[in-house]
Amino acid sequence: MRAYIVFSGTGPILVLTTFPALTDKRLVSKLSQKGITKFIGYEVSLERAQNVYGIPYEVISSDLASTEDCRVLDFNGHHIFASFSFEEFGEPITCGD
């Protein structure tokens, strides 16, 4: 499983996914279905996400345990920015034209 902060035109979201990469065609398709067709994403530590979100993280990660899919763990940009520092972000991953 992986955790990504995804920045799109509507603001940042924190996503948990079992897809192998943020640019995986299946994940990009799912994000596109939600109106996210162009984004910059950063991988963040699963351990850190678990520490920040606790029970919601556990519920969502157990839901993803048996499938390849993605779930939004947080869509509150203020909370995401307050919970993660830029130093915790991985390398930027871009998708879209």
N, C-alpha and C positions, 0 to 999 in steps of 0.2 A: 504494500500500500504506500501511497505517496500523498503529501499535502502540498498544495500550491496556493499562493495568493495570486489571483488573476485580476488584472486591471483592465477594464473595458470602458466604453463610453458611459456606462451607468455607475461606475465606481468599482471599488475592489470587493471581491468575494473570496472566501477561503473554501477551497474544495478538497475533499478527500476522494481519492480514486484508486482503483486497482488496475487501471490501464498502465502499461509500462512507461508511457511518456505523455507529457502534456500535449504533444503534437500528434499523438496517435489519432488516426483518421476517425475512429469510432468516438473518441472523446471530443474531438473537434466538431463532429456531427451533432453530438448531444448538446454541446455549448451553443452551436448554431441554432438548434431548435429553440433555445431559450433567448435568442436574439443577440448572442455574443458571437460575432463573426470576425472580429479583429481584437487582438488582445496582446498584452505583455504579461507574462507570468513568471513567478519566482518560486522555486521549491523551498519549502521550509521544513524544519525537523519535525518528524512525527512525534518524537518525545516532547518537544516544546508545545506542539498543538494539543497533545494529550494533557500536559500540565495546565495549559490555559483553559481548556474546555471541559475537562473532567468527564462527568457522566454523559453529556451530549456526545462527546467524542467516542466514548465506549459504545453507546447505542448505535451510532452511525457506522463505526468500524465493524461491529459485529454484524450489522445488516449487509455490509459489503464483503464479509468473509467468504461467502460462497458464490460470488458472481463477479464478473468484470463489469464495473459500472462506476458512476461517480455520484457524490452527494455534496450539496452545499452545507458546510458546517457553520458558516457565518456570512451574512450579507450586510452587516453593519460596519461600514467603512471606518467610522470613528473608533469602534471597539477593536477592529483589526489593527489600525495604526497605533492604538494605545497598548496593544498586547505584544507587538513584534517590532523590533528595531530593524533598520535597514541593514545593519551588520549581520542579521540572521538570514537575510535573503541569499539564495543561491544565485547563479548566473542568470541573466535575463533570457527568457524564451519568448520569441515573437511568433505570431500566427496571423495571417490575413495579408491583404495587399497594402 
